[in-house]
Amino acid sequence: MVEEDGLADFLTWVVMPDHLHCLVQLRDKTLAELMCRIKSRSSLAVNQALGRRGRLWQKGYHDRAVRREEDVKGLARSVVANPIRAGLVTRVHDYPLWDACWL
């Protein structure tokens, strides 16, 4: 979706029941533009699939800049472990809504 548009490279992502975690490397757009695109396209798709209207996501987002490259793999592992910490599964591979380019 946004990778094809050239906005960012997704290194890791996981969709939780009420929010999304992702680790991205921005290309030529801002994080605000990326989040706007993700939220608008996913809202449209989910609302169409469920036959509903209205807001899907809360306003805004929380971000954290990664300063050192050696932190990236640890952060990626932390992102995909969210379903385990939330008690949704006992193994990452049992959760269907995630991907990571190196894990």
N, C-alpha and C positions, 0 to 999 in steps of 0.2 A: 504494500500500500504506500507507505511513505518512502521506503527504500527505492522503489521503482521511480518515484518522483525526484529522487536525488536529494532528499532533505537530510537523511541521516543513515548511518549503518547501525542496525540493532545488534548489539553484542549478546545481550541476554534480555529476556522478558518473561513475565509470568502474569497471567490474568487471575486475580483473586475474585471471590464472590462479590466484593463491593469496591474494588479498586485495582489498579494496574501498577506493577513495578517494571521498570525497564532501565537498562544500561545502554546508552547510545553514544555514538560518536557523531557529532554534528558535522554537516558538510558546509554548505554556503548559506544556510538560513539560521535564524535564532531558535532557541529552545521554545520561546513563546509561539513562534510560527509552527513549529513541529507539533506542540501540544494542541494547538487549535486544530490542526489538520487531523490528528489522531482522534480527538474528541468528536469533531463534526462528522467524519466519515464513519466512525464506529457507532455513533448515536443513530445515524441514518440507517445503517445496516441492521442494528439490533431492533430498532423500532419497526422497521419493515418486516423483519422476521417474526416479531411478536404481535404484529398488527396493532401497535400502540403509537401514541404520540407523547411528546413532552421531553423533559430534560432527563438525560441518562447519567451524566457526570456532574459532580459538584463543581463550583467555580474554582478557578485557580489550580495550582499544583505545588508540590514540594520538590525541590531539587537540591542536589549536592554535586559540586564539581569534584572531579577526580584529578588530583594534582600529580600523582606519581603513577607511572605505568605499572609498577609492581603491585599496586593495590587493585588493579582491574580484575584479575582472576579471583581474588578473595571476595570482592564485591559481587562478581558474577555468581559465585557459589552461594553467597548470602541471599541474593535475589531468588534463585531457583529453590532455595530451601524454605521460602515463605510458606508454602502449603504444608510442610511438615511442622513448622513452628505453630501454625494455626490449627493443627490437629486434623487436617483434612485427609492426609495420607500418612503412611509410615515410610514410604520410599518416594523419592522424586519422580522416578519413572512411572509411578502409578497415577500421577496427576497429568491430565491431558493437555492443559493450557499453558505450555511453556516451551521455550527453545533457548538454546545457547550455542554460540558458534564454536566454543572449544570444550564444552563439558560433556 
